[in-house]
C-alpha cells in the first residue's frame, strides 16, 4: 500500500518539549522545530518506511501504534519495538542521513510528524541543547542494543521471557503492550526465536509457578522468581523446572 502523501505544517497536537530529544528547549526553539516538521498519516498495515531505503527522517508518533522490525533473507522477522504515541523513532538515520536501519509498519491507523535529515542537521547546528540531547539519545540506543545483543548471546529463552514480562530496562520504553497482551508469535519475534520455542518456555515457566494463564493470556504469578531468572539466567533453586536451552 503506498504512503499517503498528505503533509502540512503541524499545529499543537504534540507537546514537543516533553519529548526527550527536545527537553530543555525554549519556546522559540520549539517553534522552529514545529515549523520544520510535517504531518503524515498512514492506514493500518501500511509501510511507513523500509529498511535499506535512504533516511526517512525523524518520526514523532502522535497517534496509533507502530512496529519496528528487521527481516532476514528467509523472511524471518525480529521485532525491535512496538510503539504507541507519544513516542519517537529513527534517530540514527535522521542524524547520519544514511539508510533506515529497520522497517516501520503501522499496526493501526497512524499519525506522525516527520523532521527530515536536512532539517534535523540544521536544527542541531543552531541548538546546542538539541545537539546534546541527540548525543544522549544515540548513546542510549547503543547501550540498549548492546544489552539486547548480550541477551541474544548469553541468555536462555526463559530468562529473556522473564525480562520481557518484568519490563526490564531493555524493554520498558520499547514496547507499548504488556507481554500478557502479546501473542506467542509476537513474543518470538521480539526475542529472536520461534513460536514453538516460546511456547515450550511459557509452559515451563507455568509449570515452575512463575507464570499463570487465564484464557489466551499469560500473567506473572511469582515476580520474585521471575526476577531471579531474569538477573541470573537461572531459576530459583527451590524450583525443579529444567531450563529450555533453545535459542
TAMOQUI-V77064 format. One record per residue. N is the residue number from 1. RES is the residue in three letters. SS is DSSP state (a for helix, b for strand, c for the rest). OMEGA is omega as a letter, one per 20 degrees, with the letter a starting at -180 (NA if undefined). NEAR is the number of other ideal C-beta (glycine too) atoms within 10 Angstrom. Layout:
n=N res=RES ss=SS omega=OMEGA near=NEAR
n=N res=RES ss=SS omega=OMEGA near=NEAR
This chain:
n=1 res=UNK ss=c omega=a near=10
n=2 res=UNK ss=c omega=r near=7
n=3 res=UNK ss=c omega=r near=14
n=4 res=UNK ss=c omega=a near=12
n=5 res=UNK ss=c omega=r near=7
n=6 res=UNK ss=c omega=a near=11
n=7 res=UNK ss=c omega=r near=13
n=8 res=UNK ss=c omega=r near=8
n=9 res=UNK ss=b omega=a near=11
n=10 res=UNK ss=c omega=r near=22
n=11 res=UNK ss=c omega=a near=8
n=12 res=UNK ss=c omega=a near=7
n=13 res=UNK ss=c omega=a near=15
n=14 res=UNK ss=c omega=r near=25
n=15 res=UNK ss=c omega=a near=11
n=16 res=UNK ss=a omega=a near=21
n=17 res=UNK ss=a omega=r near=14
n=18 res=UNK ss=a omega=r near=9
n=19 res=UNK ss=c omega=a near=17
n=20 res=UNK ss=a omega=a near=15
n=21 res=UNK ss=a omega=a near=22
n=22 res=UNK ss=a omega=r near=22
n=23 res=UNK ss=c omega=r near=13
n=24 res=UNK ss=c omega=r near=13
n=25 res=UNK ss=c omega=r near=20
n=26 res=UNK ss=c omega=a near=10
n=27 res=UNK ss=a omega=a near=8
n=28 res=UNK ss=a omega=r near=8
n=29 res=UNK ss=a omega=r near=18
n=30 res=UNK ss=a omega=r near=15
n=31 res=UNK ss=a omega=r near=12
n=32 res=UNK ss=a omega=r near=17
n=33 res=UNK ss=a omega=r near=25
n=34 res=UNK ss=a omega=a near=17
n=35 res=UNK ss=a omega=a near=12
n=36 res=UNK ss=a omega=a near=20
n=37 res=UNK ss=b omega=r near=25
n=38 res=UNK ss=b omega=a near=17
n=39 res=UNK ss=b omega=r near=18
n=40 res=UNK ss=b omega=r near=21
n=41 res=UNK ss=b omega=a near=18
n=42 res=UNK ss=b omega=r near=22
n=43 res=UNK ss=c omega=r near=14
n=44 res=UNK ss=c omega=r near=13
n=45 res=UNK ss=c omega=a near=11
n=46 res=UNK ss=c omega=r near=17
n=47 res=UNK ss=b omega=r near=14
n=48 res=UNK ss=b omega=r near=23
n=49 res=UNK ss=b omega=a near=22
n=50 res=UNK ss=c omega=r near=14
n=51 res=UNK ss=c omega=r near=14
n=52 res=UNK ss=c omega=r near=10
n=53 res=UNK ss=c omega=r near=12
n=54 res=UNK ss=b omega=a near=11
n=55 res=UNK ss=c omega=r near=21
n=56 res=UNK ss=c omega=r near=20
n=57 res=UNK ss=c omega=a near=23
n=58 res=UNK ss=b omega=a near=27
n=59 res=UNK ss=b omega=r near=26
n=60 res=UNK ss=b omega=a near=25
n=61 res=UNK ss=b omega=a near=23
n=62 res=UNK ss=b omega=r near=18
n=63 res=UNK ss=b omega=r near=15
n=64 res=UNK ss=c omega=a near=19
n=65 res=UNK ss=b omega=a near=19
n=66 res=UNK ss=b omega=r near=23
n=67 res=UNK ss=b omega=r near=19
n=68 res=UNK ss=b omega=a near=22
n=69 res=UNK ss=b omega=r near=17
n=70 res=UNK ss=b omega=r near=15
n=71 res=UNK ss=b omega=r near=14
n=72 res=UNK ss=c omega=a near=8
n=73 res=UNK ss=c omega=r near=5
n=74 res=UNK ss=c omega=r near=5
n=75 res=UNK ss=c omega=r near=6
n=76 res=UNK ss=c omega=a near=13
n=77 res=UNK ss=b omega=r near=18
n=78 res=UNK ss=b omega=a near=18
n=79 res=UNK ss=b omega=r near=22
n=80 res=UNK ss=b omega=a near=22
n=81 res=UNK ss=b omega=r near=19
n=82 res=UNK ss=b omega=a near=22
n=83 res=UNK ss=b omega=r near=23
n=84 res=UNK ss=b omega=a near=15
n=85 res=UNK ss=c omega=i near=18
n=86 res=UNK ss=c omega=r near=15
n=87 res=UNK ss=b omega=a near=20
n=88 res=UNK ss=b omega=a near=21
n=89 res=UNK ss=b omega=r near=23
n=90 res=UNK ss=c omega=r near=23
n=91 res=UNK ss=a omega=a near=19
n=92 res=UNK ss=a omega=a near=19
n=93 res=UNK ss=a omega=r near=23
n=94 res=UNK ss=a omega=a near=26
n=95 res=UNK ss=a omega=a near=19
n=96 res=UNK ss=a omega=r near=13
n=97 res=UNK ss=c omega=r near=15
n=98 res=UNK ss=c omega=a near=11
n=99 res=UNK ss=b omega=r near=15
n=100 res=UNK ss=c omega=a near=21
n=101 res=UNK ss=c omega=a near=18
n=102 res=UNK ss=c omega=r near=22
n=103 res=UNK ss=b omega=r near=19
n=104 res=UNK ss=b omega=a near=26
n=105 res=UNK ss=b omega=r near=21
n=106 res=UNK ss=b omega=r near=22
n=107 res=UNK ss=c omega=r near=17
n=108 res=UNK ss=c omega=r near=13
n=109 res=UNK ss=c omega=a near=14
n=110 res=UNK ss=b omega=r near=25
n=111 res=UNK ss=b omega=a near=19
n=112 res=UNK ss=b omega=r near=28
n=113 res=UNK ss=b omega=a near=24
n=114 res=UNK ss=b omega=r near=21
n=115 res=UNK ss=b omega=a near=23
n=116 res=UNK ss=c omega=r near=17
n=117 res=UNK ss=a omega=a near=19
n=118 res=UNK ss=a omega=r near=13
n=119 res=UNK ss=a omega=r near=19
n=120 res=UNK ss=a omega=r near=24
n=121 res=UNK ss=a omega=r near=14
n=122 res=UNK ss=a omega=r near=14
n=123 res=UNK ss=a omega=a near=23
n=124 res=UNK ss=a omega=a near=19
n=125 res=UNK ss=a omega=a near=10
n=126 res=UNK ss=a omega=a near=10
n=127 res=UNK ss=c omega=a near=19
n=128 res=UNK ss=a omega=a near=10
n=129 res=UNK ss=a omega=r near=15
n=130 res=UNK ss=a omega=r near=21
n=131 res=UNK ss=a omega=r near=14
n=132 res=UNK ss=a omega=r near=12
n=133 res=UNK ss=a omega=r near=19
n=134 res=UNK ss=a omega=r near=21
n=135 res=UNK ss=a omega=r near=12
n=136 res=UNK ss=a omega=a near=13
n=137 res=UNK ss=a omega=r near=18
n=138 res=UNK ss=a omega=r near=14
n=139 res=UNK ss=a omega=r near=10
n=140 res=UNK ss=a omega=r near=13
n=141 res=UNK ss=a omega=a near=14
n=142 res=UNK ss=a omega=r near=11
n=143 res=UNK ss=a omega=a near=12
n=144 res=UNK ss=a omega=a near=17
n=145 res=UNK ss=a omega=r near=13
n=146 res=UNK ss=a omega=r near=11
n=147 res=UNK ss=a omega=r near=15
n=148 res=UNK ss=a omega=r near=20
n=149 res=UNK ss=a omega=r near=10
n=150 res=UNK ss=a omega=r near=11
n=151 res=UNK ss=a omega=a near=22
n=152 res=UNK ss=a omega=a near=14
n=153 res=UNK ss=a omega=a near=8
n=154 res=UNK ss=a omega=a near=10
n=155 res=UNK ss=c omega=r near=18
n=156 res=UNK ss=c omega=r near=19
n=157 res=UNK ss=a omega=r near=25
n=158 res=UNK ss=a omega=r near=26
n=159 res=UNK ss=a omega=r near=23
n=160 res=UNK ss=a omega=r near=27
n=161 res=UNK ss=a omega=r near=28
n=162 res=UNK ss=a omega=r near=29
n=163 res=UNK ss=a omega=a near=24
n=164 res=UNK ss=a omega=a near=22
n=165 res=UNK ss=a omega=r near=25
n=166 res=UNK ss=a omega=a near=18
n=167 res=UNK ss=c omega=r near=14
n=168 res=UNK ss=c omega=a near=17
n=169 res=UNK ss=a omega=a near=12
n=170 res=UNK ss=a omega=a near=18
n=171 res=UNK ss=a omega=a near=22
n=172 res=UNK ss=a omega=a near=10
n=173 res=UNK ss=c omega=a near=14
n=174 res=UNK ss=c omega=a near=19
n=175 res=UNK ss=b omega=a near=20
n=176 res=UNK ss=c omega=a near=16
n=177 res=UNK ss=c omega=r near=13
n=178 res=UNK ss=c omega=a near=14
n=179 res=UNK ss=a omega=a near=23
n=180 res=UNK ss=a omega=r near=14
n=181 res=UNK ss=a omega=r near=12
n=182 res=UNK ss=c omega=r near=21
n=183 res=UNK ss=c omega=r near=13
n=184 res=UNK ss=a omega=r near=17
n=185 res=UNK ss=a omega=r near=14
n=186 res=UNK ss=a omega=r near=19
n=187 res=UNK ss=a omega=r near=24
n=188 res=UNK ss=a omega=r near=23
n=189 res=UNK ss=a omega=r near=24
n=190 res=UNK ss=a omega=a near=25
n=191 res=UNK ss=a omega=r near=24
n=192 res=UNK ss=c omega=r near=17
n=193 res=UNK ss=c omega=a near=21
n=194 res=UNK ss=c omega=r near=17
n=195 res=UNK ss=a omega=a near=14
n=196 res=UNK ss=a omega=r near=11
n=197 res=UNK ss=a omega=r near=18
n=198 res=UNK ss=a omega=r near=27
n=199 res=UNK ss=a omega=r near=14
n=200 res=UNK ss=a omega=r near=15
n=201 res=UNK ss=a omega=r near=26
n=202 res=UNK ss=a omega=r near=22
n=203 res=UNK ss=a omega=r near=14
n=204 res=UNK ss=a omega=r near=20
n=205 res=UNK ss=a omega=r near=28
n=206 res=UNK ss=a omega=r near=15
n=207 res=UNK ss=a omega=r near=13
n=208 res=UNK ss=c omega=r near=22
n=209 res=UNK ss=c omega=a near=15
n=210 res=UNK ss=c omega=r near=28
n=211 res=UNK ss=b omega=r near=24
n=212 res=UNK ss=b omega=a near=13
n=213 res=UNK ss=b omega=r near=13
n=214 res=UNK ss=b omega=a near=8
n=215 res=UNK ss=c omega=a near=5
n=216 res=UNK ss=c omega=a near=8
n=217 res=UNK ss=b omega=r near=13
n=218 res=UNK ss=b omega=a near=23
n=219 res=UNK ss=b omega=r near=12
n=220 res=UNK ss=b omega=r near=17
n=221 res=UNK ss=c omega=a near=15
n=222 res=UNK ss=c omega=a near=17
n=223 res=UNK ss=a omega=r near=12
n=224 res=UNK ss=a omega=r near=9
n=225 res=UNK ss=a omega=r near=20
n=226 res=UNK ss=a omega=r near=26
n=227 res=UNK ss=a omega=r near=16
n=228 res=UNK ss=a omega=r near=19
n=229 res=UNK ss=a omega=a near=29
n=230 res=UNK ss=a omega=a near=20
n=231 res=UNK ss=a omega=a near=13
n=232 res=UNK ss=a omega=a near=11
n=233 res=UNK ss=c omega=a near=16
n=234 res=UNK ss=c omega=r near=13
n=235 res=UNK ss=c omega=r near=24
n=236 res=UNK ss=c omega=a near=17
n=237 res=UNK ss=c omega=a near=7
n=238 res=UNK ss=c omega=r near=8
n=239 res=UNK ss=c omega=a near=18
n=240 res=UNK ss=c omega=a near=8
n=241 res=UNK ss=c omega=r near=17
n=242 res=UNK ss=c omega=a near=11
n=243 res=UNK ss=c omega=r near=15
n=244 res=UNK ss=c omega=a near=20
n=245 res=UNK ss=c omega=a near=9
n=246 res=UNK ss=c omega=r near=12
n=247 res=UNK ss=c omega=NA near=16
